[in-house]
């Protein structure tokens, strides 16, 4: 019963946190205000670089302070960034909002996974982490899918993109409240500022070393970084759909189908957590081929097939993450996860740079083909990288 209650709270939080109708429209909002695809790519690069700078120190911070408050602060920063975009849809405001969102990403990276693992461990259910995270991911994507459908509906009724954005900000406030009311597992040692600073440096060092010295953990880290870093195709779907003739009211529906693909990927990970690595690799290869085909066809409706391609890639990410968390030491889990996030941010920055460099006007097609091709190549490494089961960390240290 305790597990069921915790899962319900986590699933509700996951849904509300990602119920963000502005996600699918913000690139259009800025494009309508004179921001080009190349400008957007530059901002995405700044976003990723700042994430690189903040990723590791924020992960270490999440190993020594209350992770609930850290996540609450992260969500508040993201909402503030969206508010800045709405107030001033200019390039400086886009950069400012991206900086705040990057701070959110860094603070939440590692802290979120570690918090959920700790919540389960506190009730003796840590072995359920993989399946619970798969379900949480599904509720994340249900929130995204629901919000894109909502955005399409109210845009179709005549609402402006700006109005959709302010609804997004209001919903974000609910997410903050839900995070702060999660159960307190009370594992963090309190102390004065000096002891916290010493603990932060020691935790940062220990977590980074753990990620490098454990071969299984290191391989899973590299694979997780690659998959996460290259899953940026959806960032450009609204622009690509518009270039292919889709209207503002239709674009959210196209993205809605892509989110459904991610939900299907989560279902696969939940039902088949022990799927063989070779089968998973084959599915990822098939998925990337489907994505490449969808991008190549100059039809907005063909872009829906990207959801089919995203499904196995999402499953691979969830399964690799579950085995990564099982192999990570508990007291430096957030830091080790942030090392993985650091790698993902580095790869994302490179991907955004390539899209920007290869863009023809507002058309990101050439760069997206490069990203999908690289993701396909990474599938060949899955059998050697993702074990059927990751060994549990030998000590909670």
Secondary structure, DSSP 8 states (H G I E B T S, - for coil): -HHHHHHHHHHHHHHHHT--TTTTTHHHHHHHTT--HHHHHHHHHHHHHHHHHHHHHHHHHTTTS-HHHHHHHHHHHHHHHHHHHHH--SHHHHHHHHHHHHHHHHHHTTHHHHHHHHHHHHTT-GGGHHHHHHHHHHHHHHHHHHHHHHHHHHHHTT--HHHHHHHHHHHHHHHHHHHHTS-----S----HHHHHHHHHHHHHHHHHHHHH-HHHHHHHHHHHHHHHHTTGGGGHHHHHHHTT--HHHHHHHHHHHHHHHHHHHHHHHH-TT--HHHHHHHHHHHHHHHHHHHHS--TGGGGHHHHHHHHHHHHHHHHHHHHHHHS-GGGHHHHHHHHHHHHHHHHHHHHHHHHHH-BTTB-HHHHHHHHHHHHHHHTTHHHHS-SS----SS--
